[in-house]
Amino acid sequence: MTPRLAHDTVIVDLDTLRKVLADRHGVCHRFEVASVSKNRVKVGYSNPDEYGNADWTYAIFPTYQTQICGVKARIVVLEIVRMVNDPDDFNWQSFDFLKEACKKEVYGQ
């Protein structure tokens, strides 16, 4: 018997990811692309305390450079490979909206 697998992997360009994060960024919930390396993108989330002190949690996503129609593009795979500064092990949920928000941004659905 052959194993079966279906997976809803979403990939977007870095500019689309930045736009979605900027749209979601506000006073209470802060999102930003903290750093970009050759093969990783570090996305930060903070829900500041009552005094405005930020406490950043970071999700690490894989990325790669490619060419689309002759134009170089940085592609981000929206699958978290690591969480940084997540003491309660539940802050990954803060990044859960990214797949649907990026699809909506690209396809307008």
C-alpha positions as CSV (number, residue, x, y, z in Angstrom):
1,M,0.0,0.0,0.0
2,T,1.4,3.4,-1.0
3,P,1.1,6.2,1.6
4,R,-0.9,9.2,0.6
5,L,-0.3,12.8,1.4
6,A,-2.0,16.1,0.7
7,H,-0.6,19.4,1.9
8,D,-1.6,23.0,1.6
9,T,1.7,24.7,1.2
10,V,1.7,28.4,0.5
11,I,4.6,30.2,-1.0
12,V,4.7,34.0,-1.5
13,D,7.2,36.6,-2.6
14,L,8.9,38.6,0.2
15,D,7.2,41.9,-0.8
16,T,3.7,40.3,-0.5
17,L,4.7,39.0,3.0
18,R,5.8,42.4,4.0
19,K,2.6,44.0,2.8
20,V,0.4,41.5,4.7
21,L,2.4,42.1,7.9
22,A,2.2,45.9,7.4
23,D,-1.6,45.6,7.0
24,R,-1.9,43.6,10.2
25,H,0.6,45.8,12.2
26,G,-1.1,48.1,14.7
27,V,-0.9,49.5,18.2
28,C,-1.8,46.2,20.0
29,H,-0.3,43.7,17.6
30,R,3.0,44.4,16.0
31,F,4.4,42.4,13.0
32,E,7.6,42.9,11.1
33,V,10.2,41.1,9.0
34,A,13.1,41.2,11.4
35,S,15.8,39.7,9.1
36,V,16.4,38.0,5.8
37,S,19.3,35.6,5.2
38,K,20.1,33.4,2.3
39,N,17.7,30.6,3.3
40,R,15.7,32.0,6.2
41,V,13.2,34.8,6.9
42,K,12.7,35.8,10.6
43,V,9.2,37.3,11.2
44,G,8.5,39.0,14.5
45,Y,5.3,39.4,16.5
46,S,4.8,41.4,19.7
47,N,1.8,42.1,21.8
48,P,3.1,44.9,24.1
49,D,2.2,45.0,27.8
50,E,0.2,47.8,29.3
51,Y,3.3,50.1,29.5
52,G,4.1,49.6,25.8
53,N,7.1,47.4,26.3
54,A,7.5,45.0,23.4
55,D,8.2,41.3,23.9
56,W,9.1,39.9,20.5
57,T,8.5,36.3,19.4
58,Y,10.0,35.2,16.1
59,A,8.9,32.6,13.6
60,I,11.5,31.3,11.2
61,F,10.4,30.5,7.6
62,P,12.4,28.9,4.8
63,T,13.2,31.1,1.8
64,Y,15.0,30.8,-1.5
65,Q,16.0,33.0,-4.4
66,T,14.4,32.3,-7.8
67,Q,13.6,33.9,-11.2
68,I,10.0,34.4,-12.3
69,C,9.7,35.6,-15.9
70,G,13.3,36.8,-15.8
71,V,13.0,38.8,-12.6
72,K,14.8,37.7,-9.5
73,A,12.4,37.1,-6.6
74,R,12.8,36.1,-2.9
75,I,10.2,33.3,-2.3
76,V,9.0,32.5,1.3
77,V,7.5,29.1,2.2
78,L,4.9,29.8,4.9
79,E,5.7,26.8,7.0
80,I,7.3,27.6,10.4
81,V,10.6,25.7,10.9
82,R,11.5,27.2,14.3
83,M,10.1,29.5,17.0
84,V,12.4,31.8,18.9
85,N,11.6,33.4,22.3
86,D,8.4,31.5,22.7
87,P,8.4,30.5,26.4
88,D,4.8,29.2,26.5
89,D,5.0,27.2,23.2
90,F,1.8,28.7,21.9
91,N,2.8,31.9,20.1
92,W,3.0,30.1,16.8
93,Q,-0.8,30.8,16.7
94,S,0.0,34.5,16.1
95,F,1.4,33.6,12.7
96,D,-1.5,31.3,11.8
97,F,-3.3,34.0,9.7
98,L,-0.4,34.4,7.3
99,K,-1.4,31.6,4.8
100,E,-5.0,32.9,4.3
101,A,-4.0,36.5,4.4
102,C,-1.3,36.0,1.7
103,K,-3.7,34.0,-0.5
104,K,-6.3,36.8,-0.2
105,E,-3.6,39.5,-1.0
106,V,-2.5,37.6,-4.2
107,Y,-5.8,36.2,-5.5
108,G,-8.2,38.7,-4.0
109,Q,-10.4,36.0,-2.6
